């Protein structure tokens, strides 16, 4: 794919531990946690496919924490970069792929970013990030912040999971652990070489139980989203029920992972159920960020 004059590849960052989602992420790496019964990583790969970025020559995925699960899940769909030891961070993960990137601009996406635009399918919904790119500047996908001056904002926006980086900066990233904010984004901002492109849909970073639950409820559209292989004899309201799950109890504003069970005497509210007993509570925000 080209953006303006520059050839572009893509990297999906999927190496993180997801510590704020523990104990859920003791079972699955965060990138494989399902939202709307679709693993987050698959949502990211589908979005890239919607931009024409597919296959191991155009798309890479990094892995570290529970990396064997990520490697098995990706298979031959993307080039795999397995980081030994601890995760290298967002900058280190990209730097570790320098030989594969090989002179191209790179669209970097966080696997844990949930994005949904009611007016555009995945891929076209972020196409403005690449449109007419000069191949030299840094672009971030963002949304207006509630407090434009808050720490962590860029030009009054919060980052929403995707950035576009030029090769001239990627090739200078140091090896080892590092994050893109300090290593690349802030220096580009200080040099006047960073632009924020607004995302018009809904965004959740899914990093906390509350946001993870809210993203699932958004994917369900206020209704029940039940995998056809699930068994449901109980009552469900605004629930996401995964493949092979068994629900005999009362479930409301909740997520039941694939293969999980809810017993006949149980009432599951504002929570995520994994397995037979693991329950993580996460009352969602009153309104989704990014509903603009």
Backbone bond lengths (Angstrom), bond angles and torsions (degrees), N, CA, C in turn:
res aa  C-N    CA-C-N  psi(-1)  N-CA   C-N-CA  omega(-1)  CA-C   N-CA-C  phi
1 X - - - 1.458 - - 1.521 109.55 -
2 X 1.314 116.95 144.94 1.456 121.47 174.14 1.515 109.58 -116.94
3 X 1.318 115.67 147.64 1.457 122.30 174.63 1.519 106.20 -123.83
4 X 1.345 116.41 107.67 1.445 117.88 -169.98 1.519 108.08 65.08
5 X 1.333 116.88 -119.98 1.466 121.28 -179.45 1.523 113.03 -94.97
6 X 1.329 117.85 -14.16 1.465 120.78 -168.78 1.519 112.09 -95.10
7 X 1.335 116.18 136.33 1.453 120.60 170.89 1.523 108.48 -75.90
8 X 1.333 116.22 139.76 1.464 120.92 -173.63 1.523 110.04 -127.41
9 X 1.329 115.55 136.43 1.456 122.59 167.75 1.526 107.73 -113.63
10 X 1.327 117.74 -178.86 1.469 120.24 -177.58 1.517 110.78 -137.30
11 X 1.330 115.04 145.61 1.456 122.72 175.38 1.519 108.41 -126.98
12 X 1.329 116.61 127.43 1.458 121.66 173.51 1.521 108.05 -103.62
13 X 1.315 115.70 122.79 1.463 121.64 -178.34 1.528 109.21 -86.51
14 X 1.331 115.97 113.87 1.460 121.11 -174.46 1.526 111.96 -135.50
15 X 1.340 116.84 25.76 1.466 120.28 -173.44 1.521 113.94 -95.78
16 X 1.333 117.63 -11.81 1.464 120.64 -170.11 1.511 114.41 -70.47
17 X 1.345 114.46 160.73 1.458 121.42 -177.14 1.521 113.41 -83.20
18 X 1.326 117.97 -24.98 1.463 119.71 -177.29 1.511 112.04 64.34
19 X 1.338 116.62 48.38 1.470 120.36 -173.32 1.526 112.93 -61.82
20 X 1.332 118.11 -32.21 1.468 119.74 -177.57 1.531 112.07 -73.08
21 X 1.340 116.66 -15.71 1.465 120.03 178.11 1.528 112.69 -96.14
22 X 1.315 117.64 3.81 1.448 118.81 176.02 1.531 109.44 -61.57
23 X 1.331 117.96 145.93 1.466 129.17 7.14 1.537 115.12 -88.23
24 X 1.339 117.81 4.21 1.470 118.78 178.20 1.524 110.78 -58.22
25 X 1.337 116.04 -42.18 1.463 119.95 -176.18 1.525 112.76 -80.91
26 X 1.297 117.62 4.99 1.461 119.15 166.96 1.528 110.26 -78.39
27 X 1.338 116.38 -17.18 1.462 122.01 179.45 1.523 112.37 -99.56
28 X 1.312 115.99 -39.52 1.463 122.32 -178.89 1.522 109.28 -133.37
29 X 1.340 118.61 142.97 1.462 119.04 169.40 1.523 108.66 -63.49
30 X 1.324 116.31 149.46 1.462 119.68 -175.13 1.525 112.00 -54.78
31 X 1.329 117.02 -36.03 1.463 120.43 -177.84 1.523 112.57 -62.64
32 X 1.323 117.71 -21.84 1.459 120.76 -179.13 1.518 112.79 -102.01
33 X 1.327 118.25 -0.03 1.464 120.15 176.24 1.534 108.97 -65.03
34 X 1.323 117.81 132.44 1.465 119.66 -175.02 1.527 112.44 -80.15
35 X 1.311 115.66 139.96 1.457 122.82 169.68 1.526 106.74 -124.19
36 X 1.318 116.27 120.39 1.454 119.31 -173.88 1.510 111.93 60.90
37 X 1.336 116.52 33.80 1.474 124.46 179.73 1.522 113.55 66.64
38 X 1.330 117.36 19.77 1.461 122.30 175.34 1.523 108.13 -125.77
39 X 1.335 119.38 124.10 1.467 119.79 178.21 1.530 110.89 -54.71
40 X 1.316 116.69 140.28 1.462 120.97 -178.72 1.527 111.60 -54.45
41 X 1.316 117.05 -40.41 1.461 120.38 179.81 1.523 111.53 -60.47
42 X 1.328 117.26 -39.55 1.463 119.83 177.99 1.523 111.44 -65.62
43 X 1.316 116.32 -35.14 1.467 119.01 176.67 1.528 110.21 -62.57
44 X 1.333 116.48 -41.47 1.464 119.88 178.63 1.520 111.30 -65.28
45 X 1.331 117.22 -44.02 1.468 120.23 179.63 1.524 111.52 -65.78
46 X 1.325 117.00 -37.00 1.465 120.12 177.20 1.531 110.81 -64.89
47 X 1.334 116.56 -37.69 1.466 119.52 178.88 1.525 110.26 -65.03
48 X 1.311 117.31 -42.13 1.463 120.38 177.42 1.528 110.73 -64.87
49 X 1.334 117.10 -39.57 1.462 120.05 177.76 1.522 110.67 -61.06
50 X 1.327 116.67 -33.63 1.450 120.70 177.35 1.512 113.14 -67.23
51 X 1.336 115.97 -14.32 1.467 122.01 174.89 1.532 111.28 -99.58
52 X 1.321 116.50 1.48 1.458 120.31 -177.65 1.510 113.78 85.96
53 X 1.325 118.05 12.08 1.463 122.36 -179.72 1.525 108.82 -100.75
54 X 1.317 116.38 103.48 1.459 121.57 -177.79 1.524 110.20 -141.38
55 X 1.327 115.65 155.16 1.455 121.45 172.43 1.504 113.95 85.95
56 X 1.346 116.47 161.18 1.469 121.69 -174.63 1.522 114.86 -67.47
57 X 1.323 118.17 -12.02 1.455 119.26 174.91 1.511 113.41 -84.82
58 X 1.342 116.24 -18.67 1.467 120.21 -175.43 1.516 113.59 -117.11
59 X 1.342 116.95 -20.82 1.460 121.38 -175.47 1.521 109.59 -130.66
60 X 1.339 115.84 133.98 1.465 122.18 175.07 1.522 109.40 -123.12
61 X 1.318 115.70 149.69 1.464 123.12 175.52 1.514 107.24 -128.57
62 X 1.335 117.17 130.83 1.466 118.08 174.07 1.521 109.70 -96.80
63 X 1.311 116.37 156.02 1.456 122.57 -176.47 1.515 108.64 -146.36
64 X 1.327 115.67 148.57 1.472 120.48 174.21 1.522 109.15 -154.64
65 X 1.343 116.47 -75.74 1.465 120.45 -179.31 1.531 109.43 -63.35
66 X 1.347 116.10 126.62 1.465 121.01 -173.94 1.527 110.19 47.04
67 X 1.326 114.18 41.31 1.452 120.87 -172.40 1.515 114.29 -61.87
68 X 1.343 118.13 -30.00 1.459 120.11 179.29 1.531 110.81 -59.47
69 X 1.334 116.16 -36.55 1.469 119.40 178.82 1.523 111.10 -66.47
70 X 1.327 116.33 -40.74 1.464 120.30 179.39 1.524 110.24 -65.83
71 X 1.326 116.34 -45.37 1.465 120.82 -179.61 1.522 110.71 -59.44
72 X 1.324 117.09 -46.88 1.459 120.48 -179.67 1.524 110.89 -63.39
73 X 1.332 116.51 -39.72 1.467 120.27 -176.97 1.527 111.09 -68.52
74 X 1.312 117.49 -40.86 1.465 120.82 -177.93 1.520 111.10 -71.97
75 X 1.323 116.93 -41.34 1.457 120.02 -178.59 1.519 111.27 58.90
76 X 1.311 116.92 -131.79 1.461 121.34 -178.57 1.509 114.20 -93.75
77 X 1.334 117.64 12.73 1.463 119.85 -176.97 1.518 113.27 -74.40
78 X 1.327 117.60 -20.93 1.467 121.07 -176.41 1.521 109.38 -152.32
79 X 1.323 115.77 160.82 1.460 121.67 170.51 1.526 107.72 -69.46
80 X 1.311 117.47 135.68 1.463 121.43 -176.79 1.514 111.07 -109.73
81 X 1.320 115.31 133.53 1.457 122.44 177.05 1.522 107.82 -120.52
82 X 1.335 116.51 102.15 1.459 120.86 -177.32 1.523 109.16 -94.47
83 X 1.330 116.02 119.41 1.458 121.72 -177.03 1.523 110.00 -91.58
84 X 1.331 118.11 122.56 1.458 120.58 179.73 1.524 110.99 -73.69
85 X 1.327 115.96 152.54 1.458 119.09 178.03 1.511 111.65 71.27
86 X 1.332 116.23 -132.78 1.464 121.52 -178.91 1.524 110.59 -87.82
87 X 1.350 117.31 156.24 1.466 120.11 177.37 1.526 111.48 -57.54
88 X 1.331 115.59 146.11 1.463 121.69 -176.70 1.526 113.52 -85.69
89 X 1.329 117.61 -3.00 1.452 119.94 -176.83 1.517 111.25 84.02
90 X 1.323 116.43 174.53 1.461 119.67 -174.54 1.526 112.29 -67.67
91 X 1.324 118.04 -41.36 1.466 120.13 178.50 1.518 110.98 -73.84
92 X 1.333 116.95 -42.94 1.454 120.14 179.45 1.513 112.44 -63.07
93 X 1.323 116.62 -36.21 1.445 120.12 178.71 1.521 112.58 -64.84
94 X 1.334 116.09 -39.99 1.463 120.14 177.11 1.528 110.17 -70.37
95 X 1.341 117.12 -43.80 1.466 120.05 179.34 1.521 111.91 -59.46
96 X 1.315 116.44 -35.48 1.461 120.94 -179.96 1.528 112.52 -66.31
97 X 1.336 116.09 -15.44 1.465 121.73 179.86 1.531 112.39 -104.24
98 X 1.319 116.36 15.21 1.464 120.34 -173.80 1.536 112.60 -56.62
99 X 1.329 117.01 -43.76 1.469 119.11 -178.77 1.523 111.20 -65.00
100 X 1.312 117.14 -34.09 1.460 120.32 179.03 1.535 110.64 -73.60
101 X 1.332 117.02 -39.96 1.473 120.96 -179.75 1.531 109.97 -63.17
102 X 1.328 116.10 -44.94 1.475 123.16 166.30 1.524 114.19 49.34
103 X 1.323 116.04 58.60 1.453 119.60 171.32 1.515 115.73 91.01
104 X 1.310 117.35 -5.86 1.467 120.69 -178.12 1.524 111.45 -90.21
105 X 1.317 116.20 155.78 1.451 119.50 164.59 1.519 108.24 -68.29
106 X 1.330 117.23 157.40 1.464 119.01 -175.84 1.525 110.80 -134.95
107 X 1.324 114.15 126.79 1.455 122.38 172.79 1.523 107.09 -89.41
108 X 1.328 116.49 115.18 1.459 121.85 -176.02 1.523 109.17 -106.63
109 X 1.335 115.94 124.68 1.453 120.73 179.75 1.510 111.74 -121.92
110 X 1.320 116.56 140.85 1.460 121.93 173.87 1.524 108.68 -83.00
111 X 1.316 116.77 126.13 1.459 119.74 -178.52 1.518 111.76 -60.64
112 X 1.329 117.94 -27.19 1.462 119.93 -174.99 1.528 113.57 -88.19
113 X 1.325 118.38 7.33 1.463 120.82 179.07 1.529 109.84 -84.25
114 X 1.328 116.67 121.25 1.464 121.91 173.75 1.521 107.87 -99.05
115 X 1.328 115.90 119.33 1.452 122.49 -179.62 1.519 108.68 -125.40
116 X 1.331 116.74 140.80 1.460 120.61 178.10 1.518 108.87 -152.97
117 X 1.325 115.69 120.13 1.460 122.72 178.36 1.526 107.72 -114.61
118 X 1.329 118.75 118.84 1.467 119.74 -177.51 1.523 113.67 -65.07
119 X 1.320 117.52 -17.25 1.461 120.78 -174.86 1.525 113.92 -101.47
120 X 1.334 117.79 -11.00 1.467 120.44 -176.81 1.524 109.64 -142.39
121 X 1.335 117.49 142.31 1.471 120.20 177.04 1.520 110.90 -73.85
122 X 1.340 117.50 165.48 1.466 120.49 176.77 1.529 111.37 -56.57
123 X 1.297 116.19 134.09 1.463 122.54 -175.02 1.509 109.23 107.01
124 X 1.338 117.86 -75.14 1.459 119.05 174.64 1.528 113.34 -57.49
125 X 1.328 117.58 -24.24 1.468 118.76 -179.67 1.528 113.00 -67.96
126 X 1.355 117.65 -21.19 1.468 119.40 177.69 1.525 112.08 -116.18
127 X 1.332 116.71 11.12 1.471 120.35 -175.78 1.525 112.27 -61.35
128 X 1.323 117.78 -26.80 1.466 119.86 179.48 1.520 111.62 -61.83
129 X 1.320 116.95 -23.90 1.462 120.64 178.89 1.527 111.36 -63.99
130 X 1.319 116.98 -30.53 1.465 121.69 -177.79 1.524 113.81 -99.15
131 X 1.310 116.67 -16.13 1.465 120.31 -171.73 1.526 111.57 -62.66
132 X 1.327 116.04 125.91 1.470 123.04 175.39 1.527 112.68 58.84
133 X 1.330 117.19 27.97 1.463 120.02 178.35 1.522 109.82 -69.19
134 X 1.337 115.29 138.71 1.463 119.96 -176.70 1.523 113.66 -84.93
135 X 1.336 117.32 -3.98 1.456 120.68 179.94 1.508 113.85 77.34
136 X 1.338 117.07 5.75 1.460 120.28 -174.13 1.524 113.35 -122.68
137 X 1.323 117.87 -28.34 1.461 121.95 -175.45 1.530 110.65 -98.48
138 X 1.326 115.17 170.37 1.463 122.27 176.89 1.525 108.10 -101.64
139 X 1.311 115.47 134.91 1.456 120.59 175.12 1.522 110.13 -123.38
140 X 1.333 115.51 140.99 1.462 122.15 174.75 1.520 109.14 -121.95
141 X 1.320 116.14 143.07 1.456 121.06 169.68 1.520 107.47 -84.95
142 X 1.339 117.50 132.81 1.454 119.21 -175.94 1.508 112.98 -151.58
143 X 1.333 114.48 173.58 1.457 122.30 174.28 1.520 109.08 -135.92
144 X 1.343 117.72 147.76 1.459 120.10 -179.95 1.525 111.35 -54.09
145 X 1.325 116.08 132.02 1.458 121.40 -179.50 1.522 110.83 -82.36
146 X 1.324 116.32 149.33 1.463 120.36 175.79 1.524 110.21 -59.10
147 X 1.336 116.18 -37.86 1.469 122.33 173.80 1.524 107.04 -120.56
148 X 1.335 117.41 100.71 1.467 119.80 -175.62 1.523 114.33 -60.18
149 X 1.345 117.03 -19.63 1.459 120.13 -179.05 1.526 112.73 -97.41
150 X 1.324 117.62 4.47 1.459 120.48 -176.95 1.521 111.45 -65.76
151 X 1.331 117.48 147.42 1.474 119.67 175.48 1.528 110.00 -57.83
152 X 1.323 115.57 143.77 1.452 120.51 178.83 1.509 114.27 91.34
153 X 1.337 117.67 -4.06 1.454 120.13 178.18 1.530 110.61 -89.88
154 X 1.327 114.63 160.06 1.463 122.13 176.95 1.530 107.53 -128.34
155 X 1.316 116.00 113.93 1.464 120.66 -177.95 1.527 110.66 51.90
156 X 1.341 115.65 41.47 1.457 120.99 178.30 1.508 115.19 76.35
157 X 1.333 117.83 13.66 1.452 122.53 -177.77 1.531 111.20 -120.61
158 X 1.323 115.44 152.18 1.463 120.88 169.17 1.526 107.90 -94.76
159 X 1.310 115.98 143.24 1.463 122.49 -179.89 1.522 109.59 -70.86
160 X 1.334 116.96 137.06 1.466 120.74 -176.67 1.528 113.10 -120.33
161 X 1.318 116.96 35.12 1.458 119.31 163.14 1.509 119.26 102.85
162 X 1.358 119.12 -14.04 1.464 120.22 -179.33 1.521 110.36 -131.87
163 X 1.335 115.64 139.06 1.461 121.23 174.98 1.521 109.11 -135.68
164 X 1.317 115.42 155.82 1.462 122.67 179.95 1.521 107.91 -120.74
165 X 1.328 116.30 121.05 1.457 121.86 -170.50 1.521 111.35 -120.44
166 X 1.321 117.94 137.49 1.466 120.43 177.65 1.529 111.21 -82.06
167 X 1.317 115.30 150.97 1.456 120.89 178.99 1.525 112.02 -58.98
168 X 1.315 118.63 -35.41 1.463 120.58 -176.37 1.526 111.19 -59.24
169 X 1.336 117.90 -28.85 1.461 121.02 178.40 1.526 111.44 -93.09
170 X 1.311 117.03 -35.62 1.467 120.04 178.92 1.521 110.66 -61.79
171 X 1.312 117.68 -40.64 1.472 119.90 -176.77 1.524 112.08 -67.34
172 X 1.345 117.68 -17.91 1.466 121.24 179.81 1.526 113.37 -95.70
173 X 1.331 117.66 -3.05 1.457 119.53 180.00 1.533 110.12 -63.16
174 X 1.324 117.82 132.32 1.467 119.15 179.76 1.519 111.56 -72.23
175 X 1.314 115.73 148.62 1.461 120.78 174.99 1.525 109.05 -69.56
176 X 1.317 116.45 157.50 1.453 120.96 179.71 1.516 111.47 95.57
177 X 1.334 114.93 -175.35 1.463 120.20 -174.87 1.526 111.30 -66.26
178 X 1.336 114.92 139.95 1.455 120.74 174.91 1.512 110.36 -177.05
179 X 1.337 116.33 162.03 1.462 119.21 178.13 1.521 109.79 -119.85
180 X 1.325 115.78 149.77 1.456 121.50 -175.16 1.520 112.64 -66.76
181 X 1.314 117.62 -28.13 1.474 119.78 -179.76 1.526 110.13 -58.89
182 X 1.318 117.07 -54.31 1.465 120.87 -176.49 1.532 112.21 -78.24
183 X 1.332 115.51 -37.85 1.465 119.09 -173.19 1.519 112.91 -76.40
184 X 1.337 117.54 -28.21 1.455 118.36 -169.48 1.526 113.90 -139.58
185 X 1.339 118.00 -49.06 1.467 119.19 -173.07 1.525 112.79 -66.15
186 X 1.330 117.26 -50.28 1.473 118.95 -177.45 1.532 112.17 -65.47
187 X 1.348 118.69 -42.11 1.465 117.38 174.80 1.529 112.78 -60.68
188 X 1.331 117.63 -39.52 1.461 119.90 177.61 1.526 110.47 -64.82
189 X 1.326 116.53 -39.75 1.467 120.28 177.77 1.527 110.74 -61.54
190 X 1.330 116.57 -43.86 1.465 120.66 -179.87 1.520 111.79 -64.60
191 X 1.343 116.05 -28.65 1.462 120.32 -179.55 1.525 112.51 -88.81
192 X 1.319 117.26 3.22 1.459 120.62 -178.49 1.516 113.25 71.70
193 X 1.334 116.45 24.67 1.467 120.68 -175.92 1.519 111.88 -116.80
194 X 1.326 117.20 27.27 1.464 121.61 178.86 1.519 109.40 -126.61
195 X 1.336 115.63 133.09 1.460 122.35 178.84 1.518 109.29 -126.18
196 X 1.331 116.89 137.78 1.459 121.71 174.59 1.520 108.75 -100.39
197 X 1.328 115.80 127.68 1.464 122.66 176.23 1.523 107.57 -104.39
198 X 1.317 117.75 124.38 1.462 121.61 -173.70 1.523 111.79 -73.70
199 X 1.340 115.48 135.99 1.457 121.61 174.08 1.523 108.31 -99.46
200 X 1.345 118.68 124.96 1.457 120.21 -171.78 1.524 115.58 -88.26
201 X 1.321 118.69 -4.98 1.460 120.55 -175.32 1.510 113.39 -97.81
202 X 1.324 115.26 -148.65 1.461 123.29 -179.30 1.518 109.65 -103.04
203 X 1.330 116.21 140.41 1.458 121.86 -179.80 1.524 110.41 -134.95
204 X 1.330 115.39 135.19 1.461 122.83 166.51 1.526 107.51 -134.81
205 X 1.328 116.89 139.98 1.463 118.03 177.71 1.522 112.16 -85.94
206 X 1.310 118.76 -7.41 1.475 127.02 175.21 1.522 113.30 58.23
207 X 1.328 118.00 16.00 1.453 120.25 -175.09 1.510 115.06 -79.23
208 X 1.337 117.60 -18.90 1.456 121.79 178.41 1.519 109.22 -114.80
209 X 1.330 118.18 157.94 1.468 119.26 176.54 1.523 112.77 -55.47
210 X 1.333 117.71 -38.10 1.464 119.78 -179.85 1.517 111.58 -64.49
211 X 1.327 117.14 -46.28 1.459 119.85 -179.59 1.526 111.79 -71.66
212 X 1.320 116.99 -35.33 1.466 119.95 177.30 1.528 110.14 -63.16
213 X 1.324 116.42 -44.14 1.455 120.25 177.91 1.523 110.64 -64.55
214 X 1.343 116.97 -43.59 1.461 120.58 -179.16 1.525 111.87 -62.20
215 X 1.330 117.36 -39.12 1.462 120.24 178.06 1.524 110.67 -63.24
216 X 1.325 117.15 -41.19 1.456 120.52 177.87 1.521 111.66 -63.39
217 X 1.322 116.31 -43.02 1.461 119.18 -179.62 1.524 110.53 -66.76
218 X 1.325 116.87 -34.82 1.459 119.69 176.19 1.526 110.09 -65.04
219 X 1.338 116.97 -43.04 1.463 120.71 179.51 1.523 111.45 -61.92
220 X 1.328 116.79 -30.36 1.459 121.27 179.24 1.522 112.32 -79.28
221 X 1.321 116.81 -13.10 1.461 120.73 176.48 1.510 114.45 65.94
222 X 1.340 117.05 28.62 1.452 120.45 179.17 1.516 114.06 81.91
223 X 1.314 117.93 0.20 1.459 123.21 -179.76 1.519 108.72 -114.22
224 X 1.321 116.74 -170.77 1.460 120.76 172.36 1.519 109.53 -89.53
225 X 1.329 115.60 140.20 1.458 121.72 174.54 1.524 105.82 -122.39
226 X 1.327 116.25 104.00 1.460 121.91 -171.27 1.518 109.52 -119.56
227 X 1.340 116.33 123.41 1.459 120.00 176.00 1.532 108.87 -63.64
228 X 1.327 117.20 140.15 1.473 118.92 -177.40 1.518 114.39 -63.51
229 X 1.330 118.79 -17.05 1.467 120.34 178.91 1.524 112.45 -90.85
230 X 1.323 117.80 -1.95 1.464 121.04 178.49 1.521 110.14 -77.81
231 X 1.342 115.70 154.78 1.461 122.28 175.16 1.521 108.27 -112.02
232 X 1.316 116.79 117.50 1.462 121.27 -177.07 1.518 109.22 -127.57
233 X 1.318 115.90 112.75 1.466 121.14 173.88 1.523 110.73 -114.12
234 X 1.335 116.44 -11.44 1.452 120.50 179.57 1.523 111.54 -89.02
235 X 1.325 115.29 -164.52 1.462 122.46 -177.94 1.520 109.53 -103.18
236 X 1.333 116.77 128.79 1.460 121.90 179.21 1.518 109.64 -124.49
237 X 1.336 116.03 136.33 1.460 122.14 175.70 1.525 107.92 -138.94
238 X 1.332 116.38 121.10 1.468 122.08 -178.64 1.524 110.14 51.03
239 X 1.325 115.62 56.86 1.462 121.08 -175.40 1.522 110.59 -126.29
240 X 1.342 115.15 151.68 1.460 122.05 174.25 1.525 106.97 -114.64
241 X 1.329 116.22 118.09 1.461 122.18 -175.17 1.525 108.58 -116.19
242 X 1.332 117.33 120.93 1.454 122.52 -172.70 1.515 114.31 -83.09
243 X 1.328 115.02 175.02 1.462 122.57 -177.66 1.525 110.92 -60.51
244 X 1.318 116.34 131.54 1.455 121.01 176.55 1.510 115.09 72.40
245 X 1.322 118.07 3.50 1.464 120.78 178.25 1.523 109.97 -70.38
246 X 1.333 115.46 155.36 1.464 121.81 178.72 1.523 107.97 -126.90
247 X 1.322 116.46 120.00 1.464 121.49 -177.52 1.523 108.80 -124.08
248 X 1.307 115.57 108.61 1.464 121.10 175.05 1.525 111.48 -107.70
249 X 1.322 116.85 -11.15 1.455 120.67 -177.12 1.522 112.98 -98.22
250 X 1.327 115.17 -155.90 1.468 123.91 -175.74 1.525 108.26 -108.43
251 X 1.331 116.85 118.73 1.462 121.93 -174.28 1.523 109.15 -124.98
252 X 1.327 116.33 128.22 1.462 120.74 179.90 1.529 110.18 -142.47
253 X 1.336 116.29 132.07 1.469 122.56 -178.66 1.530 109.54 47.57
254 X 1.308 114.53 55.42 1.463 118.80 -173.21 1.527 110.16 -144.84
255 X 1.340 114.03 164.31 1.460 122.20 178.26 1.520 108.36 -122.20
256 X 1.317 116.43 128.91 1.463 121.71 175.54 1.525 106.40 -113.85
257 X 1.313 115.80 113.70 1.463 121.01 -175.24 1.526 111.38 -66.05
258 X 1.328 116.13 160.86 1.466 120.44 175.20 1.524 111.40 -52.44
259 X 1.334 115.34 131.41 1.451 120.80 178.03 1.511 115.52 78.61
260 X 1.327 118.28 -3.36 1.456 121.18 -178.78 1.524 110.96 -81.22
261 X 1.337 116.66 164.98 1.457 121.57 -178.41 1.522 111.08 -131.36
262 X 1.316 114.47 147.75 1.466 122.55 171.83 1.518 106.48 -127.54
263 X 1.326 116.34 115.85 1.457 121.50 -174.27 1.511 113.20 -70.67
264 X 1.338 117.11 163.94 1.466 121.39 -175.08 1.525 114.13 -62.56
265 X 1.321 118.15 -25.90 1.459 120.28 -178.45 1.530 112.65 -94.91
266 X 1.331 117.43 1.87 1.459 120.73 -174.12 1.526 112.46 -91.69
267 X 1.337 115.01 145.85 1.458 123.19 172.35 1.532 107.34 -121.59
268 X 1.316 116.41 109.81 1.467 121.74 -177.09 1.523 108.43 -103.07
269 X 1.346 116.94 117.54 1.452 122.27 -177.03 1.526 110.26 -127.81
270 X 1.339 117.80 132.84 1.465 122.08 173.85 1.520 110.89 46.58
271 X 1.324 115.93 53.44 1.462 119.70 -173.43 1.518 110.25 -154.42
272 X 1.342 113.52 167.71 1.459 122.53 175.77 1.516 107.76 -117.85
273 X 1.325 116.60 129.74 1.463 121.80 177.48 1.526 109.15 -109.70
274 X 1.332 115.28 128.70 1.460 122.03 173.40 1.515 107.73 -126.03
275 X 1.318 117.44 138.11 1.456 120.11 -178.28 1.521 111.11 67.88
276 X 1.319 115.54 -145.87 1.467 119.73 -177.70 1.521 113.50 -97.63
277 X 1.338 117.13 -24.36 1.467 118.43 -174.85 1.518 114.39 -134.31
278 X 1.329 118.93 -19.35 1.460 119.87 -175.22 1.527 110.25 -67.66
279 X 1.318 116.00 119.17 1.461 122.09 -179.14 1.517 108.66 -129.28
280 X 1.333 116.68 125.44 1.456 122.49 177.65 1.523 107.56 -117.92
281 X 1.316 116.01 119.95 1.457 120.63 -177.60 1.527 110.14 -88.44
282 X 1.312 115.34 145.77 1.461 120.14 179.74 1.506 111.47 -162.90
283 X 1.334 117.33 78.29 1.462 120.69 179.94 1.515 109.50 -55.56
284 X 1.342 117.79 123.03 1.464 119.78 -175.64 1.502 112.20 -72.92
285 X 1.353 117.87 158.86 1.455 121.86 173.26 1.528 109.57 -60.39
286 X 1.330 115.96 161.05 1.468 120.14 -178.72 1.521 110.89 -69.92
287 X 1.338 118.14 -25.27 1.466 120.44 176.96 1.512 108.41 -148.35
288 X 1.321 115.50 146.27 1.457 120.36 -177.55 1.505 112.12 -73.02
289 X 1.314 117.66 137.84 1.445 121.53 173.64 1.518 109.42 -64.44
290 X 1.275 115.76 138.08 1.448 119.51 176.22 1.504 114.01 93.91
291 X 1.325 119.34 2.34 1.453 120.77 177.00 1.525 108.44 -79.87
292 X 1.313 115.87 79.19 1.450 120.35 -174.65 1.518 109.66 -120.90
